[in-house]
Amino acid sequence: MPSSDRPEDPNPLPPSLTPTGIEDALRAGWGLSGSVTPLAGYRDLNFKVRGEDGGLRVLKVVLDSEETRTDLNHQALVLESLAGGDLAGRVPTPLPTSGGSPWIEAEDGAGRPCVARLVSWLEGVPLADTARRPPSLTRDIGEVLARVDLGLAGVDPAVGQRALDWDLRRAAAVIELHRGRIRDPDHRATLEATLDSILSRIEDLGPSLPTGLIHNDGNDHNILVEWPGTGAPLERAPRVSGVIDFGDMVRTWRAAEVAVAGAYLVLDRTQPLGVLENLVAGYHGTAALAEAELAAIMPLLRLRLCLSVCMSAYQSTLRPDDPYLTVSEAPAWRTLERLNSIHLDLAEAHVRRAAGLEPSARGGAVRRWMNESSSTPAPVLPGLHDLPRVTLDLTPGSLGLADLPEGAPSEAWTRVLFGTMEGAGASIGLGRYDEARRWYTSPLFREDGDEGPRWRSVHLGIDLFAPAGTPVHAPLDSVVESVAINDGELDYGPTVILRHEVEGGLTFHTLYGHLGTDSVRGLRAGQPLEAGSPFAALGAEHENGGWAPHLHFQVVADRLGYERDFPGVAHPGDREVWCSLSPDPAPLLGIDVPPPISAREMEPTEIRAIRRRRLGPNLSLSYRRPLKIVRGWMQYLYDHHGQRFTDAVNNVPHVGHSHPRVVDAARRQIAVLNTNTRYLHDEIALYSEELLATFPDSLEVVYFVNSGSEANELALRLARAHTGRRDIVA
């Protein structure tokens, strides 16, 4: 590495001022006196100043040098420029001294020369102290940073032209200089794994990344937040009130702005890609990012975290007692470990979705080929194009298949599904693509979310239900990519992945799940298959993961590093991303499959709009984000996306939802009579006798009511009639 590119070890030790020195600086420079409160800082000393006039300012003190004065001049130029635009009140304003100078000269307690300057105070609390961070706040952060960068675009080109260790273009060299200071072997392994996965990607993208002057330090201590408006705290949305500390401004890759802010926003978040999407959506909606920039954001974000932990290791050797230097170190390591499990292509797909693009460019190419190719794929199952078929409704609110249990036993699945097919006169049953279901209940499908557990439930393939032993054929000329036995609960069972190379140099894969064990024994990776040749057969329940016999057929445009399998279901919030990575395979099967029922259902926002127009306002909804509940089963409720909630509200401790005995009794009774107690009927009399036999002798009368609310009202009426009083204690 040339010496001119080698970062120098800076002296990060900040100045130290006595209270008397601070008071002298304020009086000498600005004629101010008042109370002073220390604030956090990295290179600067920062103080909150409340003057005798009641006004608030910030005093900043930094060691004097030629470089320092150049930086301060540049900061003053930038802040004055931004303060006159649409960021007025959201960035600090430099306050000149009584003599019109931007700063005053001083000495710290060690006799070192310093400069002190004063800037305006911005209202708000640091993002670091903000526990509730709704998506709207993250989008606002992206938008405000984009506005900052747009405002910086017209600044003198000399501003920010400097060698800064926090410039991500220099990060690899800085990391190399300090990585040896990391002693923990697990941390060293995490750092190595991260750098191995990102450096070549950054090197490839770097030459095509636009550059410009950026803030470069959107950490959660430099973003200020406020809660405007009225209403209850949980109903108000926080917004960005200010961006402070322009000390790390630099001309570098523009995408680094999003990467740096993202590195802090995803710290310790269990779903970092969702956070990053909101940040990108806010930034891109204000200052459009190029496709190369979108591809670079996650690699640069992880590079920033690597740089942060290496610089923290270095700084802590110089200032071991300064907690500000290591405040993000532990969460940074945890976040790096989590991000290392996320393939860069998957992260790029999420970022592209946030920018309004096809999440997977490769997935879009595969979809176009399947829809436009003149090739005629061979039938995957015998008679697929000719035998009668029926499309099965496997959505959470399905009425036709209401008897299907939640997961096992597989025999019940087979009995109900194949009974439905027989009743429709069909030889093959179809399970839809992009359909939300409630059956994925094993730990394989559970994910940790920032607000609790969530379930992958949106189907990414097409199911072909047919008897066990039905042969499976290759639709195209293929090469066997992998053969595996995925024998977890409700997993794929025996699984085959085929690779296809088609015209135009396009390569993609198809996945075949729930096969028979014996049928795949002769297959080997690298084995060629001709279109139409049989290579496996459908498995029975005991060998295919516990499902009714069927083929899970899925197109895979980008394998994302998976070797033995590939996710066959996605979380509803990620469905656009995964449906882009796994396009609809119907064209490759050569059949038409009706769209999922969910495509014809009303969205929650539409239902709420109708309720507001048509239902009385006293019929309230629960929760800040009301749930659309379409199914109950035992102690659980399911929403229209197949997400499962434990029901602790609706009298579930009695018998649960959809209890077979209760359902059967209600079905039989409603087929005969559904009325009330104003008429004589044997069952009312007999049931009262049977029920009261279980009570103490002192209780000899029973009232039949319809709900808890009705029961409470009746109890009040009885109490008032008996006591003659109307006051109650609850």
Secondary structure in CASP SS format (residue, H / E / C, confidence):
PFRMAT SS
TARGET T0000
AUTHOR 0000-0000-0000
METHOD secondary structure of the structure
MODEL  1
M C 1.00
P C 1.00
S H 1.00
S H 1.00
D H 1.00
R C 1.00
P C 1.00
E C 1.00
D C 1.00
P C 1.00
N C 1.00
P C 1.00
L C 1.00
P C 1.00
P C 1.00
S C 1.00
L C 1.00
T C 1.00
P H 1.00
T H 1.00
G H 1.00
I H 1.00
E H 1.00
D H 1.00
A H 1.00
L H 1.00
R H 1.00
A H 1.00
G H 1.00
W H 1.00
G C 1.00
L C 1.00
S C 1.00
G E 1.00
S E 1.00
V E 1.00
T E 1.00
P E 1.00
L E 1.00
A C 1.00
G C 1.00
Y C 1.00
R C 1.00
D C 1.00
L E 1.00
N E 1.00
F E 1.00
K E 1.00
V E 1.00
R E 1.00
G E 1.00
E C 1.00
D C 1.00
G C 1.00
G C 1.00
L E 1.00
R E 1.00
V E 1.00
L E 1.00
K E 1.00
V E 1.00
V E 1.00
L E 1.00
D C 1.00
S C 1.00
E H 1.00
E H 1.00
T H 1.00
R H 1.00
T H 1.00
D H 1.00
L H 1.00
N H 1.00
H H 1.00
Q H 1.00
A H 1.00
L H 1.00
V H 1.00
L H 1.00
E H 1.00
S H 1.00
L H 1.00
A H 1.00
G C 1.00
G C 1.00
D C 1.00
L C 1.00
A C 1.00
G C 1.00
R C 1.00
V C 1.00
P C 1.00
T C 1.00
P E 1.00
L E 1.00
P C 1.00
T C 1.00
S C 1.00
G C 1.00
G C 1.00
S C 1.00
P C 1.00
W C 1.00
I E 1.00
E E 1.00
A E 1.00
E E 1.00
D C 1.00
G C 1.00
A C 1.00
G C 1.00
R C 1.00
P E 1.00
C E 1.00
V E 1.00
A E 1.00
R E 1.00
L E 1.00
V E 1.00
S E 1.00
W C 1.00
L C 1.00
E C 1.00
G C 1.00
V E 1.00
P E 1.00
L H 1.00
A H 1.00
D H 1.00
T C 1.00
A C 1.00
R C 1.00
R C 1.00
P C 1.00
P H 1.00
S H 1.00
L H 1.00
T H 1.00
R H 1.00
D H 1.00
I H 1.00
G H 1.00
E H 1.00
V H 1.00
L H 1.00
A H 1.00
R H 1.00
V H 1.00
D H 1.00
L H 1.00
G H 1.00
L H 1.00
A C 1.00
G C 1.00
V C 1.00
D C 1.00
P C 1.00
A C 1.00
V C 1.00
G C 1.00
Q C 1.00
R C 1.00
A C 1.00
L C 1.00
D C 1.00
W C 1.00
D C 1.00
L C 1.00
R C 1.00
R C 1.00
A H 1.00
A H 1.00
A H 1.00
V H 1.00
I H 1.00
E H 1.00
L H 1.00
H H 1.00
R H 1.00
G H 1.00
R H 1.00
I C 1.00
R C 1.00
D C 1.00
P H 1.00
D H 1.00
H H 1.00
R H 1.00
A H 1.00
T H 1.00
L H 1.00
E H 1.00
A H 1.00
T H 1.00
L H 1.00
D H 1.00
S H 1.00
I H 1.00
L H 1.00
S H 1.00
R H 1.00
I H 1.00
E H 1.00
D H 1.00
L H 1.00
G H 1.00
P H 1.00
S H 1.00
L C 1.00
P C 1.00
T E 1.00
G E 1.00
L E 1.00
I E 1.00
H C 1.00
N C 1.00
D C 1.00
G C 1.00
N C 1.00
D C 1.00
H C 1.00
N C 1.00
I E 1.00
L E 1.00
V E 1.00
E E 1.00
W C 1.00
P C 1.00
G C 1.00
T C 1.00
G C 1.00
A C 1.00
P H 1.00
L H 1.00
E H 1.00
R C 1.00
A C 1.00
P C 1.00
R E 1.00
V E 1.00
S E 1.00
G E 1.00
V E 1.00
I C 1.00
D C 1.00
F C 1.00
G C 1.00
D C 1.00
M C 1.00
V E 1.00
R E 1.00
T E 1.00
W E 1.00
R C 1.00
A H 1.00
A H 1.00
E H 1.00
V H 1.00
A H 1.00
V H 1.00
A H 1.00
G H 1.00
A H 1.00
Y H 1.00
L H 1.00
V C 1.00
L C 1.00
D C 1.00
R C 1.00
T C 1.00
Q C 1.00
P H 1.00
L H 1.00
G H 1.00
V H 1.00
L H 1.00
E H 1.00
N H 1.00
L H 1.00
V H 1.00
A H 1.00
G H 1.00
Y H 1.00
H H 1.00
G C 1.00
T C 1.00
A C 1.00
A C 1.00
L C 1.00
A C 1.00
E H 1.00
A H 1.00
E H 1.00
L H 1.00
A H 1.00
A H 1.00
I H 1.00
M H 1.00
P H 1.00
L H 1.00
L H 1.00
R H 1.00
L H 1.00
R H 1.00
L H 1.00
C H 1.00
L H 1.00
S H 1.00
V H 1.00
C H 1.00
M H 1.00
S H 1.00
A H 1.00
Y H 1.00
Q H 1.00
S H 1.00
T H 1.00
L H 1.00
R C 1.00
P C 1.00
D C 1.00
D C 1.00
P H 1.00
Y H 1.00
L H 1.00
T H 1.00
V C 1.00
S C 1.00
E H 1.00
A H 1.00
P H 1.00
A H 1.00
W H 1.00
R H 1.00
T H 1.00
L H 1.00
E H 1.00
R H 1.00
L H 1.00
N C 1.00
S C 1.00
I C 1.00
H C 1.00
L H 1.00
D H 1.00
L H 1.00
A H 1.00
E H 1.00
A H 1.00
H H 1.00
V H 1.00
R H 1.00
R H 1.00
A H 1.00
A C 1.00
G C 1.00
L C 1.00
E C 1.00
P C 1.00
S C 1.00
A H 1.00
R H 1.00
G H 1.00
G H 1.00
A H 1.00
V H 1.00
R H 1.00
R H 1.00
W H 1.00
M H 1.00
N H 1.00
E H 1.00
S C 1.00
S C 1.00
S C 1.00
T C 1.00
P C 1.00
A C 1.00
P C 1.00
V C 1.00
L C 1.00
P C 1.00
G C 1.00
L C 1.00
H C 1.00
D C 1.00
L C 1.00
P C 1.00
R E 1.00
V E 1.00
T E 1.00
L E 1.00
D C 1.00
L C 1.00
T C 1.00
P C 1.00
G C 1.00
S C 1.00
L C 1.00
G C 1.00
L C 1.00
A C 1.00
D C 1.00
L C 1.00
P C 1.00
E C 1.00
G C 1.00
A C 1.00
P C 1.00
S H 1.00
E H 1.00
A H 1.00
W H 1.00
T H 1.00
R H 1.00
V H 1.00
L H 1.00
F H 1.00
G H 1.00
T H 1.00
M H 1.00
E H 1.00
G H 1.00
A C 1.00
G C 1.00
A C 1.00
S C 1.00
I E 1.00
G E 1.00
L E 1.00
G E 1.00
R C 1.00
Y C 1.00
D C 1.00
E C 1.00
A E 1.00
R C 1.00
R C 1.00
W C 1.00
Y C 1.00
T C 1.00
S C 1.00
P H 1.00
L H 1.00
F H 1.00
R E 1.00
E E 1.00
D E 1.00
G E 1.00
D C 1.00
E C 1.00
G E 1.00
P E 1.00
R E 1.00
W E 1.00
R C 1.00
S C 1.00
V E 1.00
H E 1.00
L C 1.00
G C 1.00
I E 1.00
D E 1.00
L E 1.00
F E 1.00
A C 1.00
P C 1.00
A C 1.00
G C 1.00
T C 1.00
P E 1.00
V E 1.00
H E 1.00
A C 1.00
P C 1.00
L C 1.00
D C 1.00
S E 1.00
V E 1.00
V E 1.00
E E 1.00
S E 1.00
V E 1.00
A E 1.00
I E 1.00
N E 1.00
D C 1.00
G C 1.00
E C 1.00
L C 1.00
D C 1.00
Y C 1.00
G E 1.00
P E 1.00
T E 1.00
V E 1.00
I E 1.00
L E 1.00
R E 1.00
H E 1.00
E E 1.00
V E 1.00
E H 1.00
G H 1.00
G H 1.00
L E 1.00
T E 1.00
F E 1.00
H E 1.00
T E 1.00
L E 1.00
Y E 1.00
G E 1.00
H C 1.00
L E 1.00
G C 1.00
T C 1.00
D H 1.00
S H 1.00
V H 1.00
R C 1.00
G C 1.00
L C 1.00
R C 1.00
A C 1.00
G C 1.00
Q C 1.00
P E 1.00
L E 1.00
E C 1.00
A C 1.00
G C 1.00
S C 1.00
P E 1.00
F E 1.00
A E 1.00
A E 1.00
L E 1.00
G C 1.00
A C 1.00
E C 1.00
H C 1.00
E C 1.00
N C 1.00
G C 1.00
G C 1.00
W C 1.00
A C 1.00
P C 1.00
H E 1.00
L E 1.00
H E 1.00
F E 1.00
Q E 1.00
V E 1.00
V E 1.00
A C 1.00
D C 1.00
R C 1.00
L C 1.00
G C 1.00
Y C 1.00
E C 1.00
R C 1.00
D C 1.00
F C 1.00
P C 1.00
G C 1.00
V E 1.00
A E 1.00
H C 1.00
P H 1.00
G H 1.00
D H 1.00
R H 1.00
E H 1.00
V H 1.00
W H 1.00
C H 1.00
S H 1.00
L H 1.00
S C 1.00
P C 1.00
D C 1.00
P C 1.00
A H 1.00
P H 1.00
L H 1.00
L H 1.00
G C 1.00
I C 1.00
D C 1.00
V C 1.00
P C 1.00
P C 1.00
P C 1.00
I H 1.00
S H 1.00
A H 1.00
R H 1.00
E C 1.00
M C 1.00
E C 1.00
P H 1.00
T H 1.00
E H 1.00
I H 1.00
R H 1.00
A H 1.00
I H 1.00
R H 1.00
R H 1.00
R H 1.00
R H 1.00
L C 1.00
G C 1.00
P C 1.00
N C 1.00
L C 1.00
S C 1.00
L C 1.00
S C 1.00
Y C 1.00
R C 1.00
R C 1.00
P C 1.00
L C 1.00
K C 1.00
I E 1.00
V E 1.00
R E 1.00
G E 1.00
W E 1.00
M E 1.00
Q C 1.00
Y E 1.00
L E 1.00
Y E 1.00
D E 1.00
H C 1.00
H C 1.00
G C 1.00
Q C 1.00
R E 1.00
F E 1.00
T E 1.00
D C 1.00
A C 1.00
V C 1.00
N C 1.00
N C 1.00
V H 1.00
P H 1.00
H H 1.00
V H 1.00
G C 1.00
H E 1.00
S C 1.00
H C 1.00
P H 1.00
R H 1.00
V H 1.00
V H 1.00
D H 1.00
A H 1.00
A H 1.00
R H 1.00
R H 1.00
Q H 1.00
I H 1.00
A C 1.00
V C 1.00
L C 1.00
N C 1.00
T C 1.00
N C 1.00
T C 1.00
R C 1.00
Y C 1.00
L C 1.00
H C 1.00
D H 1.00
E H 1.00
I H 1.00
A H 1.00
L H 1.00
Y H 1.00
S H 1.00
E H 1.00
E H 1.00
L H 1.00
L H 1.00
A C 1.00
T C 1.00
F C 1.00
P C 1.00
D C 1.00
S C 1.00
L C 1.00
E C 1.00
V C 1.00
V C 1.00
Y C 1.00
F C 1.00
V C 1.00
N C 1.00
S C 1.00
G H 1.00
S H 1.00
E H 1.00
A H 1.00
N H 1.00
E H 1.00
L H 1.00
A H 1.00
L H 1.00
R H 1.00
L H 1.00
A H 1.00
R H 1.00
A H 1.00
H H 1.00
T H 1.00
G C 1.00
R C 1.00
R C 1.00
D C 1.00
I C 1.00
V C 1.00
A C 1.00
END
